Amino acid sequence: MSWREIQKYAEVEAGNPKLRALWEDVLSFKGCELWRLLWIPPCVPYYRLGGVFSAVELSKYTKRLIFSNWKVVPKAIASLTSYAAERQMFLSFNKNAKNTSEARERRARLLEFSRSQGRLTGMPVLGLIYPCSWFAQKFDPLRLGNGPGSEDQSGAEALLERIRQDIDVALSSLIEGRAESGQADADWYWAAPILLDAEHDARIVEAWFEEKDLAYWWRGEHVPRRDGTEDSAWSEHVERAREIVANPSRLGRPPADLSHVLAEMALGGPANLALRSLSRVCNGEAAISDHAVRFAAANIGWAIRTLFNFPEVTAMIRGLNAEEPYWRRILEYSIHGCLQSVLDEYTHILHESRSLADRDIGDKADDLAAAITEAVTLRVSQPRVDDISTDAESKIEVTPRIMRARFALRFGDDESEEESTRRRKEHVRAAFNSPFWPFVLATTSIGQEGLDFHQYCHAVVHWNLPGNPVDLEQREGRVHRYKGHAIRKNVASRHTDVIWQHPSADPWSAMFDAAVAEPGRKNDLVPYWLYPVPDGAKIERHLPLLPMSRDRQLLPPLKHALAVYRMVFGQPRQDDLLDYLSRHLSAAELSQKMLDLRIDLSPLDGRLR
């Protein structure tokens, strides 16, 4: 490949049928442009999804976990697949986009807190990261929606209209007596949620603005500029907010679309959504007003703001809708993808996987916020590649180059066990086990033992076949785990009706409780480890095998050996028994023997069968 072509965001030919098939699968799944998605669609959307999330086929999608015996494959997949996705994102908005460090430095981050001509320019963005307790409690889509199983399930437009009407009523006392002429004051967009909070519970706003470290609420740290210095403009934005809330009379004429924008904030504002999600797993409605929970929600809102501030994401969003201001497009995108349901599902998974049930509310909220922040803000990977060229004298020159990977990543580094490498591996695994990027994770045998990758993945791609059934079982066991993505999809297909009965509770706990209560449940593996439904989700085995290749010849005997391995698992000297049965039994005989010799240890009326 020519590095000049890479810098122009030129199309790269896969040059390999396996890679070509992978791109068809992970970039344009069933005609859907997955590079436009920042998160996996939720298993239980609370209303009809819109925009790029509206395709029905997306409900079938899951992340891809790729295993290869060849060490170069994960790096190649991560580099080239991420390049293909990033290329599409930039070119969707600017056909002349360049892939150089200089071009990246020139790209404006549209959700910054900065000054322009002596004026603070980021105040409306504060509305994305302020967790409004009144919005979170009153406009929960679980309270307002019809449910995904109902025939008349509506889209977000109907919900927004209901919310707007209620906000119009609530705003009447705040805007009474305001000037009806003159220029509209955009400060209303961010100030109104805080003022509405103060009107309904003044104590929580007082506690918020009495916080001495309010200017550093998200992590108790300073906001770094690109040059590493503190961004004092953010502190000035916080002080500006304090001044307006202390003296609302300084606000001018309310914008004509104020209630409509506030309705979008209530249904799509990242911090508001995070506050609802945290309250469901913390202490129900009472947690919505808890100071620690609100600060944790603000942390998550800040992290999601960071996600939407990545240059490639900004280009992709503006490619969908270039209307200004950009922060309004964030609300639009979050509503289309039902980010509320995404966060509800994710916080439920984290709450269990991190064993937070016995922690107090503040610790629980902080832990969840830290975990979500880590996944959402995973820094871009920079795989190194060699640019090979010849000079005027036909001598070969090798120039080290750096590519960028975020949509697809590799896992593991066999060459180093340094602390930074181990941390990076854990960060990558945490991000893959989230609904956010990466959507593809490629690894070698280092990822096939003792690690879980099941939370948002039930598809394993065998780039090439392992040499024995044990490795095959180990690979696929990474996504066949407790409350895996396939399990949640199937449970949701049967029990979504229960989540509307207690909207403030954790919807996923309610659905699994309903599945446990099903009559005829055979054992405790159901529904947490096994929950098959007709035409439902299942563990997917993808085998991109080339015609007349060695792997295609090895597949039938490997599948036969896998069946035998499952039969002898746990037996003494299982390798010898595996070899004996494989040589003496046909596939049909083996299947019958497995039925004849099986011992069922599941409980029946308090006894073993």
C-alpha positions in Angstrom: 0.0 0.0 0.0 1.1 3.5 -0.7 1.3 5.7 2.4 0.3 8.7 0.3 -2.9 6.9 -0.5 -3.5 6.3 3.2 -3.0 10.0 3.9 -5.7 10.8 1.2 -8.2 8.3 2.8 -8.1 6.4 -0.4 -10.0 3.1 -0.5 -7.8 0.1 0.4 -8.6 -3.1 -1.4 -8.8 -6.0 1.0 -6.7 -8.2 -1.2 -7.9 -11.2 0.8 -11.3 -12.9 0.6 -11.4 -13.5 4.4 -10.8 -9.8 5.1 -13.3 -8.8 2.3 -15.9 -11.1 3.9 -15.2 -9.6 7.3 -15.7 -6.0 6.1 -18.9 -7.0 4.5 -20.0 -8.4 7.8 -18.8 -5.8 10.3 -19.0 -2.6 8.2 -22.2 -3.1 6.2 -24.1 -5.9 8.1 -27.2 -6.8 6.0 -27.0 -3.5 4.2 -26.6 -1.5 7.5 -23.7 0.9 7.8 -22.3 -0.2 11.1 -19.6 2.4 11.0 -22.3 5.0 11.7 -23.2 3.3 15.0 -21.4 4.3 18.2 -23.0 1.5 20.3 -24.7 -1.8 19.8 -28.5 -1.4 19.7 -30.2 -2.3 23.0 -31.9 -5.7 23.5 -35.0 -3.8 24.7 -35.5 -0.5 23.0 -38.1 1.6 24.9 -39.6 3.0 21.7 -39.0 2.5 18.0 -35.4 3.2 17.1 -34.8 5.9 14.5 -32.1 7.2 12.2 -29.2 4.9 11.6 -30.5 2.5 14.3 -33.9 2.0 12.7 -33.1 -1.1 10.5 -34.8 -4.2 11.9 -31.8 -6.3 11.0 -29.6 -4.6 13.6 -31.4 -6.4 16.4 -29.5 -9.5 15.1 -26.1 -8.0 15.3 -23.5 -8.7 17.9 -19.8 -7.9 18.2 -17.2 -10.1 16.6 -14.5 -12.0 18.4 -11.8 -13.2 16.0 -9.2 -15.9 16.8 -6.2 -16.6 14.6 -3.2 -18.9 14.9 -1.1 -16.3 13.1 0.3 -13.5 15.1 0.2 -10.9 12.4 -3.6 -11.3 11.8 -4.9 -9.4 14.8 -2.8 -6.3 14.0 -3.7 -6.4 10.3 -7.5 -6.8 11.1 -7.4 -4.0 13.7 -5.5 -1.6 11.5 -7.2 -2.1 8.2 -10.8 -2.5 9.5 -10.5 0.6 11.7 -9.0 2.5 8.8 -11.9 1.5 6.5 -14.5 2.6 9.2 -12.7 5.9 9.9 -12.4 6.6 6.2 -16.1 6.2 5.7 -16.8 8.4 8.7 -14.7 11.4 7.6 -15.7 11.1 3.9 -19.4 11.0 4.8 -19.0 14.7 5.8 -16.0 15.9 3.8 -15.0 14.3 0.6 -11.6 15.9 0.8 -10.7 14.9 4.3 -7.0 14.1 4.9 -5.5 11.4 7.1 -2.5 13.3 8.6 -1.5 14.5 12.0 -1.7 18.1 10.8 -5.2 17.7 9.5 -6.3 16.2 12.8 -4.9 19.1 14.7 -6.8 21.5 12.6 -10.1 19.8 13.2 -12.2 21.7 15.7 -13.6 19.9 18.7 -17.2 21.2 18.7 -18.0 20.3 22.4 -15.2 22.3 23.9 -15.5 24.8 26.8 -13.6 27.8 25.4 -13.7 31.6 24.9 -14.3 33.5 21.7 -13.9 37.3 21.6 -14.2 37.4 25.3 -17.4 35.3 25.4 -17.8 31.8 26.8 -18.8 29.6 23.9 -19.5 26.2 25.6 -22.4 27.0 27.9 -25.0 25.1 25.9 -22.8 22.0 26.2 -23.2 22.2 30.0 -26.8 21.0 29.4 -25.5 17.7 28.1 -23.5 17.0 31.3 -25.8 18.4 34.0 -27.9 15.6 35.6 -31.4 17.1 36.0 -33.1 15.1 38.8 -36.6 16.4 37.8 -36.1 15.4 34.1 -34.7 12.0 35.2 -37.6 11.2 37.5 -40.6 12.7 35.6 -39.7 11.8 32.0 -38.5 8.2 32.3 -39.4 6.5 29.0 -40.4 3.4 31.0 -43.2 5.5 32.5 -44.3 7.1 29.3 -43.8 4.4 26.6 -46.1 1.7 25.2 -43.5 -1.0 25.4 -41.6 -2.8 22.7 -44.1 -5.7 22.6 -47.2 -3.6 22.0 -48.7 -3.3 18.6 -48.9 0.5 18.9 -45.4 1.1 20.1 -44.5 4.6 19.1 -41.3 6.3 18.1 -39.5 8.9 20.0 -41.6 11.7 18.4 -44.7 10.9 20.4 -42.7 10.7 23.6 -41.0 14.0 22.9 -44.4 15.7 22.3 -45.8 14.5 25.6 -42.6 15.6 27.4 -42.7 19.0 25.7 -46.3 19.7 26.8 -45.4 19.0 30.5 -42.3 21.2 30.2 -44.3 24.0 28.8 -46.5 24.0 31.9 -43.5 23.8 34.2 -41.7 26.7 32.4 -44.7 29.0 32.7 -43.7 30.3 36.2 -40.0 30.7 35.2 -40.6 32.7 32.1 -43.5 34.8 33.4 -42.9 38.5 32.9 -39.9 37.9 30.6 -39.4 40.2 27.6 -41.1 39.0 24.5 -38.9 41.1 22.2 -35.2 41.3 21.5 -32.7 38.6 20.8 -33.4 35.1 22.3 -31.0 34.2 25.1 -29.4 30.8 24.4 -28.4 30.5 28.1 -31.9 29.3 28.7 -31.0 25.9 27.2 -28.6 25.0 29.9 -30.0 27.1 32.7 -33.6 25.9 32.5 -32.9 22.3 33.7 -31.0 23.7 36.8 -33.8 26.2 37.5 -36.5 23.5 37.2 -34.5 21.3 39.6 -34.3 24.3 42.0 -38.1 24.9 41.7 -38.9 21.3 42.6 -36.2 20.5 45.1 -34.0 23.5 46.0 -31.8 21.4 48.3 -30.2 19.4 45.6 -29.2 22.5 43.5 -27.9 24.2 46.7 -25.8 21.1 47.5 -24.6 21.0 43.9 -23.3 24.5 43.8 -21.9 24.4 47.3 -19.5 21.6 46.2 -16.0 23.2 46.5 -14.6 21.1 43.6 -17.6 21.6 41.3 -15.3 22.8 38.6 -13.7 19.3 38.6 -16.7 17.2 39.2 -16.1 14.4 36.7 -12.9 12.9 38.2 -11.7 15.5 40.7 -9.0 16.4 38.1 -8.2 19.4 35.9 -9.4 19.5 32.4 -6.3 19.0 30.1 -5.9 21.1 27.0 -4.2 19.5 24.0 -0.9 21.0 25.2 -1.3 19.5 28.6 -2.2 22.7 30.5 -5.3 23.3 32.5 -8.3 24.6 30.6 -9.3 27.6 32.8 -12.3 28.3 30.5 -14.1 25.3 32.0 -13.9 26.8 35.5 -15.2 30.1 34.1 -18.2 28.2 32.6 -19.0 26.8 36.0 -18.8 30.2 37.6 -21.1 31.6 34.9 -23.6 28.9 35.8 -23.4 29.8 39.5 -24.1 33.4 38.7 -27.1 32.7 36.5 -28.7 30.3 39.0 -28.1 32.7 41.8 -29.8 35.5 39.8 -32.1 34.2 37.1 -33.3 37.7 36.3 -30.1 38.1 34.2 -31.6 35.7 31.6 -33.2 37.4 28.6 -36.0 36.3 26.3 -36.5 32.5 26.2 -36.0 30.9 22.7 -39.2 29.9 20.9 -38.1 26.3 20.8 -37.0 26.1 24.4 -39.5 23.4 25.5 -38.7 21.3 22.4 -35.0 21.4 23.1 -35.5 20.6 26.8 -37.7 17.6 25.9 -34.7 16.4 23.8 -32.4 16.9 26.8 -34.8 14.9 29.0 -34.9 12.0 26.6 -31.4 12.2 25.2 -29.1 14.2 27.5 -26.3 11.9 28.5 -26.1 12.9 32.1 -29.9 12.6 32.5 -29.9 9.1 31.0 -27.0 8.1 33.3 -28.8 9.4 36.4 -31.8 7.2 35.6 -29.6 4.2 34.9 -27.6 4.6 38.1 -30.8 5.1 40.2 -32.3 1.8 38.9 -29.4 -0.3 40.3 -28.7 1.9 43.4 -31.9 2.7 45.3 -34.7 3.4 42.9 -36.2 6.9 42.8 -34.6 7.9 46.0 -31.1 7.8 44.3 -32.1 10.3 41.7 -31.7 13.1 44.3 -28.6 11.6 46.0 -25.6 13.9 45.7 -23.1 11.2 45.0 -25.2 9.5 42.4 -25.8 12.8 40.6 -22.0 13.5 40.5 -21.4 10.0 39.2 -24.0 10.7 36.5 -22.2 13.9 35.6 -19.0 11.9 35.2 -20.7 9.6 32.7 -22.2 12.5 30.9 -18.7 14.0 30.6 -17.3 10.7 29.2 -20.1 10.5 26.6 -19.4 14.1 25.6 -15.7 13.0 25.1 -16.9 10.2 22.8 -18.9 12.6 20.7 -15.9 15.0 20.6 -13.7 12.5 18.8 -12.9 14.0 15.3 -14.2 10.9 13.3 -17.4 10.8 15.4 -18.0 14.5 14.8 -17.6 14.0 11.1 -19.9 11.1 11.1 -22.6 12.9 13.1 -22.4 16.0 10.9 -22.5 13.7 7.8 -25.9 12.5 9.0 -27.2 16.0 9.8 -25.0 19.1 9.3 -27.4 21.6 10.9 -25.9 23.6 13.7 -25.5 23.6 16.6 -23.6 20.3 17.0 -24.7 19.6 20.6 -28.3 19.4 19.3 -27.2 16.6 16.9 -25.9 14.7 19.9 -29.3 14.7 21.5 -30.9 13.7 18.2 -28.4 10.7 17.8 -28.8 9.6 21.4 -32.6 9.6 21.1 -32.5 7.7 17.8 -30.3 5.0 19.4 -32.3 4.9 22.7 -29.1 5.5 24.7 -31.3 5.2 27.8 -32.0 1.6 27.3 -28.3 1.0 26.3 -27.1 2.4 29.6 -29.8 0.6 31.6 -28.6 -2.7 30.2 -24.9 -1.9 30.7 -25.3 -0.7 34.3 -27.1 -3.9 35.1 -24.3 -6.0 33.7 -21.6 -4.0 35.5 -23.5 -4.0 38.8 -23.4 -7.8 38.8 -20.0 -8.4 37.2 -18.3 -6.0 39.6 -20.2 -7.5 42.7 -21.6 -4.2 43.8 -24.8 -5.4 45.5 -23.5 -5.0 49.1 -21.8 -1.6 48.5 -23.3 1.6 49.7 -24.9 3.9 47.2 -22.1 6.4 46.8 -19.4 3.7 46.3 -21.6 1.8 43.9 -22.3 4.9 41.8 -18.6 5.9 41.7 -17.5 2.4 40.7 -20.1 2.2 37.9 -19.2 5.7 36.6 -15.5 4.8 36.6 -16.1 1.6 34.7 -18.4 3.3 32.1 -15.9 6.1 31.7 -13.1 3.7 31.1 -15.0 1.9 28.3 -16.4 5.0 26.6 -13.2 7.0 26.5 -10.8 4.2 25.5 -7.9 6.0 23.7 -7.2 5.2 20.2 -4.7 2.4 19.5 -1.7 3.3 17.3 -0.4 0.1 15.6 2.9 0.7 13.9 3.4 -0.3 10.3 6.4 -0.3 7.9 6.2 2.0 4.9 8.5 0.2 2.3 9.7 2.2 -0.6 12.7 2.6 -2.9 14.9 5.7 -3.3 16.4 7.1 -6.5 19.1 4.4 -6.5 16.6 1.6 -6.1 17.6 1.0 -2.5 14.9 -0.2 -0.1 13.8 2.3 2.5 11.7 1.3 5.5 9.9 4.2 7.2 8.0 3.5 10.5 4.4 4.8 10.3 1.5 4.9 12.8 -2.1 4.0 11.9 -5.1 4.5 14.2 -7.5 1.8 15.5 -10.6 2.2 17.5 -13.5 0.6 15.7 -11.5 -2.7 15.7 -8.8 -3.6 18.1 -6.3 -6.4 18.7 -6.1 -8.0 22.2 -2.9 -9.0 23.9 0.8 -8.6 23.3 2.9 -11.8 23.8 6.2 -9.9 23.7 5.7 -7.7 26.8 4.3 -8.1 30.3 5.0 -4.6 31.4 2.4 -3.0 33.7 1.3 -0.5 31.0 0.7 -3.4 28.6 -1.4 -5.3 31.1 -3.4 -2.2 31.9 -4.0 -1.6 28.2 -5.2 -5.2 27.7 -7.7 -4.8 30.6 -8.9 -1.5 29.1 -9.4 -3.1 25.7 -11.3 -6.0 27.3 -13.5 -3.7 29.3 -14.4 -1.7 26.2 -15.2 -4.8 24.2 -17.5 -5.9 27.0 -19.4 -2.7 26.7 -22.0 -1.6 24.1 -19.5 0.9 22.7 -16.5 0.5 20.4 -14.6 -1.6 19.5 -17.1 -3.7 17.6 -14.4 -6.2 16.5 -11.7 -7.7 18.7 -9.0 -9.9 17.1 -6.6 -12.0 19.1 -4.5 -15.2 19.1 -4.4 -18.0 21.7 -3.7 -15.4 24.4 -7.4 -14.5 24.4 -8.9 -18.0 24.5 -8.4 -19.1 28.1 -9.9 -17.7 31.3 -11.3 -14.5 29.8 -14.8 -13.4 29.3 -15.9 -11.6 26.1 -19.6 -12.4 26.3 -21.3 -9.3 27.5 -21.9 -7.9 24.0 -20.7 -10.7 21.8 -22.1 -14.1 20.8 -20.2 -14.5 17.5 -16.8 -16.2 17.2 -14.8 -16.0 14.0 -12.2 -18.7 13.5 -9.8 -17.0 11.1 -8.1 -20.4 10.9 -9.0 -23.6 12.7 -7.2 -24.6 15.9 -5.3 -27.9 15.8 -7.5 -29.7 18.4 -11.0 -29.7 19.8 -9.9 -28.3 23.2 -8.8 -25.1 21.7 -12.0 -24.8 19.6 -14.1 -25.3 22.8 -11.9 -22.8 24.7 -12.4 -20.1 21.9 -16.2 -20.5 21.8 -16.4 -20.7 25.6 -15.3 -17.0 25.8 -18.8 -15.9 24.6 -20.9 -18.6 26.2 -21.1 -17.3 29.7 -23.4 -16.0 32.4 -26.1 -13.6 31.1 -24.3 -13.3 27.8 -25.6 -11.2 24.9 -27.5 -14.1 23.3 -29.1 -15.0 26.6 -30.3 -11.4 27.2 -31.7 -11.1 23.7 -33.8 -14.3 24.2 -34.9 -13.3 27.7 -35.9 -9.9 26.4 -37.9 -11.5 23.6 -40.1 -13.3 26.1 -40.4 -10.9 29.1 -40.3 -7.3 28.1 -43.9 -6.8 29.4 -42.7 -6.9 33.0 -40.5 -3.8 32.8 -43.4 -1.4 32.4 -45.0 -2.6 35.7 -42.3 -1.1 37.9 -40.5 1.6 35.9 -38.1 2.8 38.6 -36.7 -0.7 39.2 -33.9 -2.4 37.3 -35.7 -3.7 34.1 -33.2 -6.5 33.6 -33.6 -7.9 37.1 -37.3 -7.9 36.5 -37.0 -9.8 33.2 -34.7 -12.4 34.6 -36.9 -12.9 37.6 -39.8 -13.5 35.2 -37.7 -16.0 33.3 -36.8 -17.8 36.6 -40.5 -18.0 37.5 -41.5 -19.7 34.3 -43.3 -23.1 34.9 -41.3 -26.2 33.9 -37.8 -24.6 34.4 -35.5 -27.6 34.6 -32.4 -26.4 36.4 -30.4 -23.4 37.6 -28.6 -23.0 34.3 -31.8 -21.6 32.9 -32.2 -18.7 32.2 -28.7 -17.4 33.2 -26.5 -19.7 31.1 -29.0 -21.3 28.7 -32.2 -19.9 27.4 -33.0 -21.1 23.9 -36.1 -19.7 22.1 -37.3 -20.5 18.6 -35.5 -18.3 16.0 -33.7 -16.6 18.9 -30.1 -15.6 19.3 -27.4 -18.3 19.7 -23.7 -18.7 19.8 -22.5 -18.1 16.3 -19.5 -19.9 14.7 -18.1 -18.1 11.7 -15.7 -20.0 9.5 -14.3 -18.1 6.6 -12.7 -21.1 5.0 -11.3 -20.9 1.5 -12.2 -23.6 -1.1 -9.8 -26.5 -1.3 -7.9 -25.2 1.7 -6.4 -27.3 4.4 -8.8 -25.9 7.0 -11.8 -27.0 4.9 -10.4 -30.5 4.9 -9.8 -30.4 8.7 -13.2 -29.1 9.7 -15.3 -32.4 9.6 -12.8 -34.4 11.7 -12.4 -31.5 14.1 -16.2 -31.3 14.6 -16.2 -35.0 15.2 -13.4 -34.7 17.7 -15.2 -31.9 19.4 -18.2 -34.1 20.0 -16.0 -36.8 21.5 -14.2 -34.3 23.6 -17.5 -33.1 25.1 -18.3 -36.7 25.9 -15.0 -37.4 27.7 -14.6 -34.1 29.4 -13.6 -34.6 33.1 -12.7 -38.2 32.6 -9.2 -39.5 33.7 -6.7 -39.7 30.9 -9.2 -38.0 28.6 -6.6 -37.6 25.8 -6.3 -41.4 25.5 -10.0 -41.9 25.7 -10.6 -39.2 23.1 -8.1 -40.9 20.7 -9.7 -44.3 21.3 -13.3 -43.2 20.7 -12.4 -41.1 17.6 -10.8 -44.2 16.0 -13.5 -46.7 16.9 -16.8 -44.8 16.6 -18.5 -43.1 13.6 -20.3 -39.8 14.1 -23.7 -41.6 14.2 -22.5 -44.2 16.7 -20.9 -41.5 18.8 -24.2 -39.5 19.0 -26.1 -42.6 20.2 -23.4 -43.5 22.8 -23.6 -40.0 24.2 -27.4 -40.4 24.7 -26.9 -43.8 26.2 -24.2 -42.9 28.7 -25.3 -39.5 29.7 -25.9 -38.9 33.5 -28.3 -36.1 34.2 -27.4 -34.4 37.5 -30.0 -31.7 37.4 -32.2 -31.5 40.6 -35.7 -33.0 40.5 -37.9 -32.6 43.6 -34.9 -32.0 45.8 -33.1 -35.2 44.6 -30.7 -36.1 41.9 -32.1 -38.0 38.9 
